[in-house]
Amino acid sequence: LLPKFLRQVLHGLEYLHAHGIIHRDLKAQNILLVERNGELTAKISDFGISKNLASGDTRSSSMLVGTIEYMAPEQFNPKKFGVNGKIQSNVDLWGYGVMVHELLTDATPFGKRGADTTAEQIMSAILAPELPAEIDSLSEPYRTVVKRCLVANAKDRIQKASELLGFFGEPGFE
């Protein structure tokens, strides 16, 4: 069932991005499983900090918003890690990669705030030049998906959700 739900999230992201909407806080807690006709479907929820790129909104799209464990490097430093100094829709694909890792291991790859871990330590891990070694222990296709999503520089990261569908047995779509 996991690949099915992960494909459905990718379809949802593709739809949002095609309509100029960036979620900016994609995480497992924001994915609802809705039952229709006896079948569960994954739905993306909680658009409280989403951004509509076509709205003419002049506020910075690099504002530090989101759940730190799932935040992409460009959310901390858009000039260094963003695309032309800005956050693009593939910021959601970073969150998707973190979410996939968490669903498989019950842990986010860069740590979780708690008694022994601060937000600053998580941010430092996200901005570190190397990915955490335990990502290499994920089974395929999840390892490749996570590694394609968790690329620090947004210009080098996978650009479209549809590009990941093939890893879950579905051809990409345009």
Secondary structure, 3 states (H helix, E strand, C coil): CHHHHHHHHHHHHHHHHHCCEECCCCCHHHEEEEEECCEEEEEECCCCCCEECCCCCCCCCCCCCCCHHHCCHHHHCHHHHCECCECCCCHHHHHHHHHHHHHHHCCCCCCCCCCCCCHHHHHHHHHCCCCCHHHHHCCCCHHHHHHHHCCCCCCCCCCCHHHHHHHHCCCCCC
